[in-house]
Amino acid sequence: MVARGYKILSEKYYVATGLKHDSSQLRNRSHQLKKKYEFWKGLQKETGLGRNPGGTVFAPNWWWEQHTKGRLDLRKLQNGAPEYLDQLEEMFHDVVVDGSTSFIP
């Protein structure tokens, strides 16, 4: 998104919530959420991991430590999908590359 888009988003966010955030704050949060969504989509395709009855990914602690190094927000996905997964799908489903449509001739 370009600077003008973040400015408009910031204004609409303020109208909807009464909270004032500048463009860089919204941009940073958008990038964080996109990374979280990318990681979640990758988890769904990861082989060698188990699934708990609720559908959450089951992996040993060493696996989580290795794949979420320095990203505690991603470590939270060990407990299941984020409660706002529907909104992440709406925002990023056409944007995130997960390898499902890759083609190598």
KOLGU-4560 file (N, C-alpha, C; in nm, 3 decimals, padded with zeros to 5 digits):
<recs>
<n_xx: 00.085 n_yy: -00.117 n_zz: 00.000 ca_xx: 00.000 ca_yy: 00.000 ca_zz: 00.000 c_xx: 00.089 c_yy: 00.123 c_zz: 00.000 mol: A seq: 1 type: MET>
<n_xx: 00.045 n_yy: 00.224 n_zz: -00.066 ca_xx: 00.121 ca_yy: 00.349 ca_zz: -00.073 c_xx: 00.085 c_yy: 00.440 c_zz: 00.044 mol: A seq: 2 type: VAL>
<n_xx: 00.163 n_yy: 00.546 n_zz: 00.062 ca_xx: 00.145 ca_yy: 00.637 ca_zz: 00.176 c_xx: 00.003 c_yy: 00.693 c_zz: 00.182 mol: A seq: 3 type: ALA>
<n_xx: -00.052 n_yy: 00.726 n_zz: 00.068 ca_xx: -00.189 ca_yy: 00.781 ca_zz: 00.065 c_xx: -00.289 c_yy: 00.680 c_zz: 00.120 mol: A seq: 4 type: ARG>
<n_xx: -00.270 n_yy: 00.554 n_zz: 00.087 ca_xx: -00.360 ca_yy: 00.449 ca_zz: 00.137 c_xx: -00.353 c_yy: 00.435 c_zz: 00.288 mol: A seq: 5 type: GLY>
<n_xx: -00.232 n_yy: 00.441 n_zz: 00.343 ca_xx: -00.217 ca_yy: 00.434 ca_zz: 00.489 c_xx: -00.277 c_yy: 00.556 c_zz: 00.556 mol: A seq: 6 type: TYR>
<n_xx: -00.267 n_yy: 00.672 n_zz: 00.492 ca_xx: -00.327 ca_yy: 00.793 ca_zz: 00.550 c_xx: -00.479 c_yy: 00.780 c_zz: 00.556 mol: A seq: 7 type: LYS>
<n_xx: -00.539 n_yy: 00.730 n_zz: 00.450 ca_xx: -00.684 ca_yy: 00.710 ca_zz: 00.447 c_xx: -00.723 c_yy: 00.606 c_zz: 00.551 mol: A seq: 8 type: ILE>
<n_xx: -00.646 n_yy: 00.498 n_zz: 00.557 ca_xx: -00.672 ca_yy: 00.393 ca_zz: 00.656 c_xx: -00.664 c_yy: 00.448 c_zz: 00.797 mol: A seq: 9 type: LEU>
<n_xx: -00.564 n_yy: 00.531 n_zz: 00.823 ca_xx: -00.548 ca_yy: 00.592 ca_zz: 00.954 c_xx: -00.668 c_yy: 00.678 c_zz: 00.991 mol: A seq: 10 type: SER>
<n_xx: -00.717 n_yy: 00.756 n_zz: 00.895 ca_xx: -00.833 ca_yy: 00.841 ca_zz: 00.921 c_xx: -00.958 c_yy: 00.757 c_zz: 00.948 mol: A seq: 11 type: GLU>
<n_xx: -00.979 n_yy: 00.653 n_zz: 00.869 ca_xx: -01.097 ca_yy: 00.568 ca_zz: 00.889 c_xx: -01.087 c_yy: 00.490 c_zz: 01.019 mol: A seq: 12 type: LYS>
<n_xx: -00.967 n_yy: 00.448 n_zz: 01.055 ca_xx: -00.946 ca_yy: 00.378 ca_zz: 01.182 c_xx: -00.980 c_yy: 00.470 c_zz: 01.299 mol: A seq: 13 type: TYR>
<n_xx: -00.940 n_yy: 00.596 n_zz: 01.288 ca_xx: -00.970 ca_yy: 00.693 ca_zz: 01.393 c_xx: -01.121 c_yy: 00.714 c_zz: 01.407 mol: A seq: 14 type: TYR>
<n_xx: -01.190 n_yy: 00.726 n_zz: 01.295 ca_xx: -01.335 ca_yy: 00.745 ca_zz: 01.298 c_xx: -01.404 c_yy: 00.624 c_zz: 01.361 mol: A seq: 15 type: VAL>
<n_xx: -01.356 n_yy: 00.505 n_zz: 01.328 ca_xx: -01.421 ca_yy: 00.382 ca_zz: 01.377 c_xx: -01.390 c_yy: 00.353 c_zz: 01.523 mol: A seq: 16 type: ALA>
<n_xx: -01.267 n_yy: 00.386 n_zz: 01.569 ca_xx: -01.227 ca_yy: 00.345 ca_zz: 01.704 c_xx: -01.200 c_yy: 00.459 c_zz: 01.799 mol: A seq: 17 type: THR>
<n_xx: -01.175 n_yy: 00.579 n_zz: 01.746 ca_xx: -01.138 ca_yy: 00.691 ca_zz: 01.831 c_xx: -00.991 c_yy: 00.687 c_zz: 01.870 mol: A seq: 18 type: GLY>
<n_xx: -00.915 n_yy: 00.592 n_zz: 01.814 ca_xx: -00.772 ca_yy: 00.580 ca_zz: 01.843 c_xx: -00.691 c_yy: 00.637 c_zz: 01.727 mol: A seq: 19 type: LEU>
<n_xx: -00.591 n_yy: 00.716 n_zz: 01.761 ca_xx: -00.508 ca_yy: 00.780 ca_zz: 01.660 c_xx: -00.377 c_yy: 00.704 c_zz: 01.643 mol: A seq: 20 type: LYS>
<n_xx: -00.354 n_yy: 00.654 n_zz: 01.523 ca_xx: -00.227 ca_yy: 00.588 ca_zz: 01.488 c_xx: -00.178 c_yy: 00.647 c_zz: 01.358 mol: A seq: 21 type: HIS>
<n_xx: -00.046 n_yy: 00.666 n_zz: 01.351 ca_xx: 00.007 ca_yy: 00.721 ca_zz: 01.227 c_xx: 00.030 c_yy: 00.609 c_zz: 01.125 mol: A seq: 22 type: ASP>
<n_xx: 00.065 n_yy: 00.648 n_zz: 01.006 ca_xx: 00.081 ca_yy: 00.553 ca_zz: 00.896 c_xx: 00.185 c_yy: 00.446 c_zz: 00.924 mol: A seq: 23 type: SER>
<n_xx: 00.296 n_yy: 00.485 n_zz: 00.988 ca_xx: 00.402 ca_yy: 00.386 ca_zz: 01.014 c_xx: 00.356 c_yy: 00.281 c_zz: 01.114 mol: A seq: 24 type: SER>
<n_xx: 00.277 n_yy: 00.321 n_zz: 01.213 ca_xx: 00.224 ca_yy: 00.223 ca_zz: 01.308 c_xx: 00.131 c_yy: 00.124 c_zz: 01.239 mol: A seq: 25 type: GLN>
<n_xx: 00.044 n_yy: 00.176 n_zz: 01.153 ca_xx: -00.048 ca_yy: 00.088 ca_zz: 01.080 c_xx: 00.028 c_yy: -00.002 c_zz: 00.983 mol: A seq: 26 type: LEU>
<n_xx: 00.129 n_yy: 00.050 n_zz: 00.919 ca_xx: 00.211 ca_yy: -00.028 ca_zz: 00.826 c_xx: 00.282 c_yy: -00.141 c_zz: 00.901 mol: A seq: 27 type: ARG>
<n_xx: 00.341 n_yy: -00.108 n_zz: 01.016 ca_xx: 00.411 ca_yy: -00.210 ca_zz: 01.094 c_xx: 00.316 c_yy: -00.320 c_zz: 01.139 mol: A seq: 28 type: ASN>
<n_xx: 00.200 n_yy: -00.282 n_zz: 01.186 ca_xx: 00.103 ca_yy: -00.383 ca_zz: 01.233 c_xx: 00.054 c_yy: -00.467 c_zz: 01.117 mol: A seq: 29 type: ARG>
<n_xx: 00.034 n_yy: -00.406 n_zz: 01.003 ca_xx: -00.008 ca_yy: -00.480 ca_zz: 00.884 c_xx: 00.096 c_yy: -00.585 c_zz: 00.846 mol: A seq: 30 type: SER>
<n_xx: 00.223 n_yy: -00.547 n_zz: 00.852 ca_xx: 00.330 ca_yy: -00.642 ca_zz: 00.820 c_xx: 00.336 c_yy: -00.755 c_zz: 00.922 mol: A seq: 31 type: HIS>
<n_xx: 00.316 n_yy: -00.722 n_zz: 01.050 ca_xx: 00.315 ca_yy: -00.826 ca_zz: 01.154 c_xx: 00.202 c_yy: -00.926 c_zz: 01.129 mol: A seq: 32 type: GLN>
<n_xx: 00.085 n_yy: -00.874 n_zz: 01.099 ca_xx: -00.030 ca_yy: -00.962 ca_zz: 01.076 c_xx: -00.011 c_yy: -01.047 c_zz: 00.951 mol: A seq: 33 type: LEU>
<n_xx: 00.050 n_yy: -00.989 n_zz: 00.849 ca_xx: 00.074 ca_yy: -01.066 ca_zz: 00.727 c_xx: 00.172 c_yy: -01.179 c_zz: 00.754 mol: A seq: 34 type: LYS>
<n_xx: 00.277 n_yy: -01.154 n_zz: 00.829 ca_xx: 00.374 ca_yy: -01.259 ca_zz: 00.864 c_xx: 00.307 c_yy: -01.369 c_zz: 00.946 mol: A seq: 35 type: LYS>
<n_xx: 00.219 n_yy: -01.328 n_zz: 01.038 ca_xx: 00.148 ca_yy: -01.427 ca_zz: 01.119 c_xx: 00.059 c_yy: -01.515 c_zz: 01.030 mol: A seq: 36 type: LYS>
<n_xx: -00.009 n_yy: -01.453 n_zz: 00.937 ca_xx: -00.096 ca_yy: -01.527 ca_zz: 00.846 c_xx: -00.013 c_yy: -01.620 c_zz: 00.756 mol: A seq: 37 type: TYR>
<n_xx: 00.101 n_yy: -01.572 n_zz: 00.706 ca_xx: 00.188 ca_yy: -01.656 ca_zz: 00.624 c_xx: 00.234 c_yy: -01.778 c_zz: 00.702 mol: A seq: 38 type: GLU>
<n_xx: 00.273 n_yy: -01.757 n_zz: 00.828 ca_xx: 00.320 ca_yy: -01.867 ca_zz: 00.910 c_xx: 00.206 c_yy: -01.967 c_zz: 00.935 mol: A seq: 39 type: PHE>
<n_xx: 00.086 n_yy: -01.916 n_zz: 00.962 ca_xx: -00.029 ca_yy: -02.004 ca_zz: 00.986 c_xx: -00.060 c_yy: -02.087 c_zz: 00.861 mol: A seq: 40 type: TRP>
<n_xx: -00.060 n_yy: -02.024 n_zz: 00.745 ca_xx: -00.086 ca_yy: -02.097 ca_zz: 00.621 c_xx: 00.023 c_yy: -02.203 c_zz: 00.598 mol: A seq: 41 type: LYS>
<n_xx: 00.147 n_yy: -02.170 n_zz: 00.628 ca_xx: 00.256 ca_yy: -02.266 ca_zz: 00.615 c_xx: 00.241 c_yy: -02.383 c_zz: 00.710 mol: A seq: 42 type: GLY>
<n_xx: 00.192 n_yy: -02.355 n_zz: 00.830 ca_xx: 00.168 ca_yy: -02.463 ca_zz: 00.927 c_xx: 00.067 c_yy: -02.564 c_zz: 00.874 mol: A seq: 43 type: LEU>
<n_xx: -00.033 n_yy: -02.517 n_zz: 00.804 ca_xx: -00.137 ca_yy: -02.607 ca_zz: 00.754 c_xx: -00.083 c_yy: -02.700 c_zz: 00.647 mol: A seq: 44 type: GLN>
<n_xx: 00.026 n_yy: -02.664 n_zz: 00.583 ca_xx: 00.084 ca_yy: -02.746 ca_zz: 00.477 c_xx: 00.207 c_yy: -02.823 c_zz: 00.523 mol: A seq: 45 type: LYS>
<n_xx: 00.256 n_yy: -02.793 n_zz: 00.642 ca_xx: 00.378 ca_yy: -02.855 ca_zz: 00.693 c_xx: 00.357 c_yy: -03.005 c_zz: 00.715 mol: A seq: 46 type: GLU>
<n_xx: 00.448 n_yy: -03.084 n_zz: 00.659 ca_xx: 00.439 ca_yy: -03.229 ca_zz: 00.677 c_xx: 00.518 c_yy: -03.270 c_zz: 00.801 mol: A seq: 47 type: THR>
<n_xx: 00.481 n_yy: -03.381 n_zz: 00.859 ca_xx: 00.551 ca_yy: -03.434 ca_zz: 00.975 c_xx: 00.501 c_yy: -03.382 c_zz: 01.107 mol: A seq: 48 type: GLY>
<n_xx: 00.402 n_yy: -03.294 n_zz: 01.104 ca_xx: 00.343 ca_yy: -03.243 ca_zz: 01.228 c_xx: 00.210 c_yy: -03.311 c_zz: 01.252 mol: A seq: 49 type: LEU>
<n_xx: 00.175 n_yy: -03.325 n_zz: 01.377 ca_xx: 00.047 ca_yy: -03.385 ca_zz: 01.409 c_xx: -00.061 c_yy: -03.280 c_zz: 01.427 mol: A seq: 50 type: GLY>
<n_xx: -00.181 n_yy: -03.328 n_zz: 01.447 ca_xx: -00.296 ca_yy: -03.240 ca_zz: 01.473 c_xx: -00.367 c_yy: -03.289 c_zz: 01.598 mol: A seq: 51 type: ARG>
<n_xx: -00.400 n_yy: -03.196 n_zz: 01.685 ca_xx: -00.481 ca_yy: -03.228 ca_zz: 01.802 c_xx: -00.626 c_yy: -03.240 c_zz: 01.759 mol: A seq: 52 type: ASN>
<n_xx: -00.712 n_yy: -03.301 n_zz: 01.843 ca_xx: -00.853 ca_yy: -03.316 ca_zz: 01.805 c_xx: -00.922 c_yy: -03.186 c_zz: 01.767 mol: A seq: 53 type: PRO>
<n_xx: -00.880 n_yy: -03.073 n_zz: 01.824 ca_xx: -00.939 ca_yy: -02.944 ca_zz: 01.792 c_xx: -00.886 c_yy: -02.884 c_zz: 01.662 mol: A seq: 54 type: GLY>
<n_xx: -00.791 n_yy: -02.952 n_zz: 01.598 ca_xx: -00.736 ca_yy: -02.903 ca_zz: 01.472 c_xx: -00.609 c_yy: -02.822 c_zz: 01.487 mol: A seq: 55 type: GLY>
<n_xx: -00.564 n_yy: -02.799 n_zz: 01.611 ca_xx: -00.440 ca_yy: -02.724 ca_zz: 01.630 c_xx: -00.321 c_yy: -02.812 c_zz: 01.593 mol: A seq: 56 type: THR>
<n_xx: -00.213 n_yy: -02.748 n_zz: 01.555 ca_xx: -00.093 ca_yy: -02.819 ca_zz: 01.514 c_xx: -00.019 c_yy: -02.869 c_zz: 01.637 mol: A seq: 57 type: VAL>
<n_xx: 00.019 n_yy: -02.996 n_zz: 01.633 ca_xx: 00.097 ca_yy: -03.054 ca_zz: 01.742 c_xx: 00.240 c_yy: -03.077 c_zz: 01.693 mol: A seq: 58 type: PHE>
<n_xx: 00.335 n_yy: -03.015 n_zz: 01.758 ca_xx: 00.476 ca_yy: -03.032 ca_zz: 01.724 c_xx: 00.555 c_yy: -03.024 c_zz: 01.854 mol: A seq: 59 type: ALA>
<n_xx: 00.671 n_yy: -03.090 n_zz: 01.857 ca_xx: 00.754 ca_yy: -03.084 ca_zz: 01.977 c_xx: 00.801 c_yy: -02.940 c_zz: 02.004 mol: A seq: 60 type: PRO>
<n_xx: 00.834 n_yy: -02.915 n_zz: 02.129 ca_xx: 00.879 ca_yy: -02.780 ca_zz: 02.167 c_xx: 01.002 c_yy: -02.736 c_zz: 02.088 mol: A seq: 61 type: ASN>
<n_xx: 01.095 n_yy: -02.827 n_zz: 02.059 ca_xx: 01.215 ca_yy: -02.788 ca_zz: 01.984 c_xx: 01.176 c_yy: -02.736 c_zz: 01.846 mol: A seq: 62 type: TRP>
<n_xx: 01.070 n_yy: -02.795 n_zz: 01.785 ca_xx: 01.026 ca_yy: -02.750 ca_zz: 01.653 c_xx: 00.975 c_yy: -02.606 c_zz: 01.661 mol: A seq: 63 type: TRP>
<n_xx: 00.893 n_yy: -02.578 n_zz: 01.761 ca_xx: 00.838 ca_yy: -02.444 ca_zz: 01.778 c_xx: 00.951 c_yy: -02.343 c_zz: 01.804 mol: A seq: 64 type: TRP>
<n_xx: 01.047 n_yy: -02.382 n_zz: 01.888 ca_xx: 01.158 ca_yy: -02.292 ca_zz: 01.919 c_xx: 01.239 c_yy: -02.261 c_zz: 01.793 mol: A seq: 65 type: GLU>
<n_xx: 01.263 n_yy: -02.363 n_zz: 01.710 ca_xx: 01.342 ca_yy: -02.345 ca_zz: 01.589 c_xx: 01.270 c_yy: -02.259 c_zz: 01.486 mol: A seq: 66 type: GLN>
<n_xx: 01.139 n_yy: -02.277 n_zz: 01.470 ca_xx: 01.065 ca_yy: -02.207 ca_zz: 01.365 c_xx: 01.007 c_yy: -02.072 c_zz: 01.407 mol: A seq: 67 type: HIS>
<n_xx: 01.012 n_yy: -02.043 n_zz: 01.536 ca_xx: 00.958 ca_yy: -01.915 ca_zz: 01.583 c_xx: 01.063 c_yy: -01.835 c_zz: 01.657 mol: A seq: 68 type: THR>
<n_xx: 01.189 n_yy: -01.860 n_zz: 01.628 ca_xx: 01.299 ca_yy: -01.793 ca_zz: 01.695 c_xx: 01.282 c_yy: -01.642 c_zz: 01.690 mol: A seq: 69 type: LYS>
<n_xx: 01.274 n_yy: -01.579 n_zz: 01.807 ca_xx: 01.261 ca_yy: -01.435 ca_zz: 01.814 c_xx: 01.122 c_yy: -01.380 c_zz: 01.781 mol: A seq: 70 type: GLY>
<n_xx: 01.026 n_yy: -01.465 n_zz: 01.761 ca_xx: 00.890 ca_yy: -01.420 ca_zz: 01.724 c_xx: 00.788 c_yy: -01.483 c_zz: 01.820 mol: A seq: 71 type: ARG>
<n_xx: 00.775 n_yy: -01.425 n_zz: 01.937 ca_xx: 00.682 ca_yy: -01.479 ca_zz: 02.036 c_xx: 00.538 c_yy: -01.474 c_zz: 01.989 mol: A seq: 72 type: LEU>
<n_xx: 00.506 n_yy: -01.378 n_zz: 01.902 ca_xx: 00.370 ca_yy: -01.370 ca_zz: 01.851 c_xx: 00.336 c_yy: -01.493 c_zz: 01.767 mol: A seq: 73 type: ASP>
<n_xx: 00.434 n_yy: -01.550 n_zz: 01.697 ca_xx: 00.410 ca_yy: -01.672 ca_zz: 01.620 c_xx: 00.401 c_yy: -01.793 c_zz: 01.712 mol: A seq: 74 type: LEU>
<n_xx: 00.473 n_yy: -01.790 n_zz: 01.821 ca_xx: 00.470 ca_yy: -01.902 ca_zz: 01.917 c_xx: 00.329 c_yy: -01.922 c_zz: 01.974 mol: A seq: 75 type: ARG>
<n_xx: 00.252 n_yy: -01.815 n_zz: 01.980 ca_xx: 00.115 ca_yy: -01.825 ca_zz: 02.032 c_xx: 00.027 c_yy: -01.914 c_zz: 01.944 mol: A seq: 76 type: LYS>
<n_xx: 00.066 n_yy: -01.933 n_zz: 01.819 ca_xx: -00.012 ca_yy: -02.018 ca_zz: 01.729 c_xx: -00.004 c_yy: -02.165 c_zz: 01.768 mol: A seq: 77 type: LEU>
<n_xx: 00.085 n_yy: -02.196 n_zz: 01.861 ca_xx: 00.094 ca_yy: -02.331 ca_zz: 01.915 c_xx: -00.036 c_yy: -02.369 c_zz: 01.984 mol: A seq: 78 type: GLN>
<n_xx: -00.108 n_yy: -02.270 n_zz: 02.033 ca_xx: -00.235 ca_yy: -02.293 ca_zz: 02.104 c_xx: -00.355 c_yy: -02.292 c_zz: 02.012 mol: A seq: 79 type: ASN>
<n_xx: -00.334 n_yy: -02.271 n_zz: 01.883 ca_xx: -00.445 ca_yy: -02.271 ca_zz: 01.788 c_xx: -00.444 c_yy: -02.146 c_zz: 01.701 mol: A seq: 80 type: GLY>
<n_xx: -00.540 n_yy: -02.144 n_zz: 01.612 ca_xx: -00.552 ca_yy: -02.032 ca_zz: 01.518 c_xx: -00.586 c_yy: -01.903 c_zz: 01.593 mol: A seq: 81 type: ALA>
<n_xx: -00.543 n_yy: -01.790 n_zz: 01.540 ca_xx: -00.582 ca_yy: -01.664 ca_zz: 01.602 c_xx: -00.734 c_yy: -01.645 c_zz: 01.593 mol: A seq: 82 type: PRO>
<n_xx: -00.790 n_yy: -01.581 n_zz: 01.691 ca_xx: -00.936 ca_yy: -01.564 ca_zz: 01.694 c_xx: -00.985 c_yy: -01.476 c_zz: 01.580 mol: A seq: 83 type: GLU>
<n_xx: -00.896 n_yy: -01.401 n_zz: 01.519 ca_xx: -00.932 ca_yy: -01.312 ca_zz: 01.409 c_xx: -00.885 c_yy: -01.368 c_zz: 01.275 mol: A seq: 84 type: TYR>
<n_xx: -00.880 n_yy: -01.500 n_zz: 01.263 ca_xx: -00.833 ca_yy: -01.564 ca_zz: 01.140 c_xx: -00.920 c_yy: -01.527 c_zz: 01.021 mol: A seq: 85 type: LEU>
<n_xx: -01.049 n_yy: -01.513 n_zz: 01.042 ca_xx: -01.139 ca_yy: -01.473 ca_zz: 00.932 c_xx: -01.100 c_yy: -01.337 c_zz: 00.874 mol: A seq: 86 type: ASP>
<n_xx: -01.065 n_yy: -01.243 n_zz: 00.961 ca_xx: -01.024 ca_yy: -01.112 ca_zz: 00.914 c_xx: -00.890 c_yy: -01.120 c_zz: 00.841 mol: A seq: 87 type: GLN>
<n_xx: -00.799 n_yy: -01.204 n_zz: 00.891 ca_xx: -00.670 ca_yy: -01.221 ca_zz: 00.822 c_xx: -00.691 c_yy: -01.281 c_zz: 00.684 mol: A seq: 88 type: LEU>
<n_xx: -00.782 n_yy: -01.378 n_zz: 00.674 ca_xx: -00.815 ca_yy: -01.438 ca_zz: 00.544 c_xx: -00.866 c_yy: -01.331 c_zz: 00.448 mol: A seq: 89 type: GLU>
<n_xx: -00.953 n_yy: -01.247 n_zz: 00.499 ca_xx: -01.011 ca_yy: -01.142 ca_zz: 00.415 c_xx: -00.904 c_yy: -01.043 c_zz: 00.366 mol: A seq: 90 type: GLU>
<n_xx: -00.810 n_yy: -01.012 n_zz: 00.454 ca_xx: -00.707 ca_yy: -00.914 ca_zz: 00.420 c_xx: -00.600 c_yy: -00.970 c_zz: 00.327 mol: A seq: 91 type: MET>
<n_xx: -00.560 n_yy: -01.096 n_zz: 00.349 ca_xx: -00.438 ca_yy: -01.145 ca_zz: 00.286 c_xx: -00.455 c_yy: -01.267 c_zz: 00.196 mol: A seq: 92 type: PHE>
<n_xx: -00.576 n_yy: -01.318 n_zz: 00.175 ca_xx: -00.588 ca_yy: -01.445 ca_zz: 00.103 c_xx: -00.538 c_yy: -01.437 c_zz: -00.042 mol: A seq: 93 type: HIS>
<n_xx: -00.543 n_yy: -01.323 n_zz: -00.105 ca_xx: -00.493 ca_yy: -01.310 ca_zz: -00.242 c_xx: -00.352 c_yy: -01.252 c_zz: -00.247 mol: A seq: 94 type: ASP>
<n_xx: -00.295 n_yy: -01.224 n_zz: -00.130 ca_xx: -00.167 ca_yy: -01.154 ca_zz: -00.126 c_xx: -00.053 c_yy: -01.248 c_zz: -00.083 mol: A seq: 95 type: VAL>
<n_xx: -00.081 n_yy: -01.338 n_zz: 00.009 ca_xx: 00.022 ca_yy: -01.423 ca_zz: 00.067 c_xx: 00.057 c_yy: -01.538 c_zz: -00.027 mol: A seq: 96 type: VAL>
<n_xx: 00.186 n_yy: -01.558 n_zz: -00.047 ca_xx: 00.234 ca_yy: -01.670 ca_zz: -00.128 c_xx: 00.263 c_yy: -01.786 c_zz: -00.035 mol: A seq: 97 type: VAL>
<n_xx: 00.193 n_yy: -01.897 n_zz: -00.057 ca_xx: 00.213 ca_yy: -02.015 ca_zz: 00.028 c_xx: 00.269 c_yy: -02.135 c_zz: -00.048 mol: A seq: 98 type: ASP>
<n_xx: 00.300 n_yy: -02.117 n_zz: -00.173 ca_xx: 00.360 ca_yy: -02.225 ca_zz: -00.251 c_xx: 00.260 c_yy: -02.317 c_zz: -00.318 mol: A seq: 99 type: GLY>
<n_xx: 00.132 n_yy: -02.300 n_zz: -00.291 ca_xx: 00.033 ca_yy: -02.391 ca_zz: -00.347 c_xx: 00.011 c_yy: -02.368 c_zz: -00.496 mol: A seq: 100 type: SER>
<n_xx: 00.048 n_yy: -02.251 n_zz: -00.547 ca_xx: 00.029 ca_yy: -02.225 ca_zz: -00.689 c_xx: 00.160 c_yy: -02.207 c_zz: -00.763 mol: A seq: 101 type: THR>
<n_xx: 00.269 n_yy: -02.250 n_zz: -00.699 ca_xx: 00.399 ca_yy: -02.237 ca_zz: -00.763 c_xx: 00.415 c_yy: -02.339 c_zz: -00.876 mol: A seq: 102 type: SER>
<n_xx: 00.489 n_yy: -02.300 n_zz: -00.977 ca_xx: 00.513 ca_yy: -02.389 ca_zz: -01.090 c_xx: 00.658 c_yy: -02.374 c_zz: -01.134 mol: A seq: 103 type: PHE>
<n_xx: 00.725 n_yy: -02.486 n_zz: -01.141 ca_xx: 00.863 ca_yy: -02.485 ca_zz: -01.190 c_xx: 00.868 c_yy: -02.576 c_zz: -01.310 mol: A seq: 104 type: ILE>
<n_xx: 00.893 n_yy: -02.520 n_zz: -01.428 ca_xx: 00.893 ca_yy: -02.603 ca_zz: -01.549 c_xx: 01.012 c_yy: -02.698 c_zz: -01.555 mol: A seq: 105 type: PRO>
</recs>
